[in-house]
């Protein structure tokens, strides 16, 4: 008999497994929280700090930075979709094997600017060799890569930010995904790169199958189309992958809001009680990006206000009872931060009280004294 799952059940399980129904206990390792999310988007590190902090009691940005730069239990590198994420260091054998197994397209560059697969391999090897045991700025790394490959790698062929970047940088994210590169601590205001600890990657097929199972446990029920979007992988490849896993009995079909979807085999238990209450999620929070279907997570006016052309992540989210019910923005000045929250519907007295508690928690994470303002958010997307 096919298991039937409602949105409320799926939402409650996702929020619970994400430490958003209730935060992880004080003392929970930061890497464990990041692992529950799969990865924490970290293009803006302060947003990643809030993503982790609101999920773990007592955790502040200092704890996240200590895990990243001192304990090295986290790495900041290129993760799903080629974008910058925090990953648990112990999970690099899984991530790097899975990400490098995803077929690579031609990319957005013209034929005369692209690198061949052979050249891409040379660049990635040169990056890993140059960064082994040292931290380099991008200009220093560029010199090392060109010296190890050839002048062709330094040709200024990549349009970027009203400038032209050297050819080798078009596969920089692939170096991160393969484990040859990660971010190092800033040198003053300049970004540095280094190499993460050496590790033996998992076999590619094993890693890809495990990543699907991990994704389904965190964000299921889901579909090949949703996984394709989350990973930025070719749809045909994902379809074949899900087919292989179905035949092997690794995943099973359920009915999610009446439509076919997938969960990890045997993982069909869902809570009956919904998760109620107010939550604040920062830019590009993993939950807001991965939880599908998007039109249900962002109902009605939220779809227009909290998304950018249907794309999630560009606005911090106000969740009420598990769905998006507004946006927010924080502006820091010294030790104070003003948190402006724009609800799309009037909050009850209980919800306003919970919102105040959430704002206090954001202030604790950011080590700032917060002030709550309920009103229109005038900042644009990703501001």
Buried (B, 14 or more C-beta within 10 A) or exposed (E): EEBEBBBBBBBBBBBBBBBBBEBBEEEBBBBBBBBBBBBBBBBBBBBBBBBBBBBBBBBBBEBBBBBBBEBBBBBBBBBBBBBBBBBBBBBBBBBBBBBBBBEEEEEEBEEEBBBEEEBBBBBBBBBBEBBEEBBBBBEBBBEBBBEBBEEBBBBEBBEEEEEEBBBBBBBBBBBBBBBBBBBBEEEEEEEBBBBBEEBEBBEBEBBBBBBBBBBBBBBBBBBBEBBBBBBEBBEEBBBEBBEBBBEEEBBBEBBBBEEEBBBBBEBBEBBEEBBEBBBBBBBBBBBBBBBBBBEBBBEEEBBEBBBEEEEBBBBBBBBBBBBBBBBBBBEBEEEEBBBBBBBBEEBEEEBBEBBBEBBBBBBBBBEBEBBBBBEEBEBEBBE
